[in-house]
Amino acid sequence: MQKLYSTLIIDDEPLARERLEKLLLCFPETIHIIGFAKNGSDAQQKIEALNPDLIFLDIEMPGLTGFQLIENLKIIPLIVFCTAHDEYALKAFETNSIDYLVKPLRVERLEKTIEKLKHFNTDNISQNILEVIKSLTEEKLETIMTSITVKKGDRLIFIKLKDVFYFEANNKYVTIFTNKDNYLSEKSLSQIESELPNYFVRVHRGYIVNINTVEEVQKYFNSRYIIKLGNNSKTNITSGRGYINQIKNWINV
């Protein structure tokens, strides 16, 4: 008899959660969705409470990444990693221990994941996953992003990250602000966030700031902050309430 996997979907993007749910509903004989989590901390609580057989896990999330979440778990369920980038796609992800899906997810690729679950071998799964995570973490530390590339007409422009003051999400584009010019990127803010070095901090659903360019941080009401940048425009950004922990960790309060 085919196993029915109790499944938790973990992603910080609501649209990504909704899309994955819709795709997984195509496999009712294998997947039973028991809940959703919007970040790593939320996911840890729900995994411990619900004990799912399987999780679909976004790798790069604000606060607690997918890797950090797994390292915090006492019991590790089966994992299908989901991400907007293929930079983590080492050969280990093609083994029977875990699977790896690159967004945007497609039902044809998901079918292969479901088929893999049917023949899954759970021997030493927790140790195997932890070893993979360790290798991926070490791999990522070796490559630090120093510039971001955008298209402008027929040209590719390389923008040095040290010159970027902040990123702002606006409709389907993200604007990159420097003192010289502003540039449009077709990547989502979450995609960009997953690539950036740790001196960039997401302070709002629509903003990521270069903390090296911040001149002043002032407390604001409702657990928010006003972040004053040192660019020519003297930009002030008001943080979102949901990002208070990231900001406190950054300013050490």
Phi, psi and omega in degrees: 000135183289137181285139174258119185268118171291129196230136176244131179259125184236114180198140181278351180260117181305319182294324178294319177297316181295318180295316180295320177302314180300318180292318183291334177294349176283353184232060185293340180281347182240324188247128172237106183284123182249356179171177181224153174223141187260353176196178185295319180295316176299319181295318181300316179298317184286326177295317180293328181278320188262340180049060182290154174287328191216142172232141168260116195238121171290139183279307185263109177226150179294146178087282182236116181286168177301321179295315180295323176303311183297321179296337180274347186279141175279320177237125184260120176285176172296145186231134166244112179283140176232133180204160178277355185230156179256015185292340181263002190282070175282168182300335180301330181286348180265004176279178179279358183284319180213171175230168189217120181242135179259129178288151358288136183289144180233144186297329180296320179287324180296328177301323179293323177296315180297319179296321178297322179298328182295335184242029189282140176250118187270005181300127175057029185298317183298314181294320180299316182295317180297323178293321178296316180299318179300316181294323179291320179297316178296321180296318183292325181296336183282341183238111180250123182292133181242346180211163177234142185253135175228156176266138174222099187067234178266006184255154169252127182249130179259115182257123178291131184296330180294341180268354182272129178270316178196164175245138180231125177279134181212109186057235183263004180244163172239131177264132179256122186255123170234175177287332183279317186197170173246146184228148178258135175242141179274355177285153175284163179296324179292323176298314180296317181303321182293341182263341190282150173290171190284001174271008169252134183231133176279120185248357184197158177305330184251007184221139167235132182243150172276109187293342177288347181255003182278130179263331185200145174233125180242141175292143179230172183283165180058044175059036179241168180228152170257122184252118183258124182263160182262025178281174182299329182277353182051054184293137172249130179239128177268125184288161175272150182299328183285356184247019184296323181293318178300318182291318179297321177297323181291313185268003175058053176236000000 
